[in-house]
């Protein structure tokens, strides 16, 4: 029944009035709005640079597939270099301060690109340095943000909070990537990157204004970094639910990066299409990610978390085979439709998989769990970027697209053959006793 005075759904057991349970109100804590604005704002700039940075390399500096692949790999290489110890460090540091520092560093780095271009001093080594050092800052920012979220909203609100964040990312992929393509054609790609620098600066200011009201965590006993790293790895790789999420996510990211890396080369060089067409194509993928994020909660409630994950993966495995038919005629729209279905699966997985791993991880391991996932998932991006460049130079961009489709075709089996297949609800996040504290 509904207790209208409290605006909560109250469930009572027959013949036992003392055992009352309540599903938490959907309202999220007020400070989440500021956190949401900071993350969504900085992500908008990131999506603009997602298009503008490789276009800067291709158009301003004449880069080829190998150089674009190296640039993509360096953007995510930091997760391979420092991803695991970053989780141990984040568990020792104030998470909000880590996010603010990372935003300031990225604002300076990306702001240097348009300045150097205007001075006629922009080079590929500078772009490589910005990609690598910006990736280091992103490691700490993303691990700290995912670790800070359960502390900010409580575990009972994780699916709702993650759905909003992933929904904003989907919107940004539509608007930001379209803006990146259109602005790069209207102005110059290096100048457009200034939007990314500005978004990071604004994010740092908003995060700085957040007032953290949750009690301080008890001090952790001092320990060495690498034993702590091993604890995080053991928690992820030894867990029957977390391990398949890590493997499936890594394969999905690997396949996605193969496609994304060669798209600028296919659109601009092979098909002779404008930069704005590439922006629209990527924005269509953003529509898919947004749709997936919006529908994830309802689909999980109707069919179960695990079933939705593998069914969405199976649909994406079929749709991914449409992307390699990319052409300048009808093939463009067929490929765009396949890409939209593929990214819809990504949007669903970002909400449900992230919420699941946050819900079953103890607070003391949250940073290391997130770092381990980011190491595996983003490390796959780096490997995909390198392979895309090498394969693109030796066999052509089309071959890269077909390899990506082949990987997409098998990723869903990892979830289907695991205990996740029968998971209905998130552990520990369904019902909370009345008066219980979190």
Buried (B, 14 or more C-beta within 10 A) or exposed (E): EEEEEEEBBEEEEEEEEEEBBBEBEEEBBEBBEBBBBBBBBBBBBBBBBBBBBBBBBBBBBEBBBBBBBBBBBBBBBBBBBBBBBBBBBBBEBEBBEBBBBBBBBBBBBBBBBBEBBEEEEBEBEBBBBBBBBBBBBBBBBBBBBBBBBBBBBBBBBBBBBBBBBBBBBBBBBBBBBBBBBBBBBEEBBBBBBBBBBBBBBBBBEBBBEBEEEEEEEEEEEEEEBEEBBBBBBEBBEEBEBBBBBBBBBBBBBBBBBBBBBBBBBBBBBBBEBBBBBBBBBBBBBBBBBBBBBBBBBEBBEEEBBBBBBBBBBBBBBBBBBBBBBBBEEEBBBBBBBBBBBBBBBBBBBBBBBBBBBBBBBEEEBBBBBBBBBBBBBBBBBBBBBBBBBBBBBEEBBBBBBBBBBBBBBEBBBBBBEBEBBEBEBBEEBEBBEBEEEE
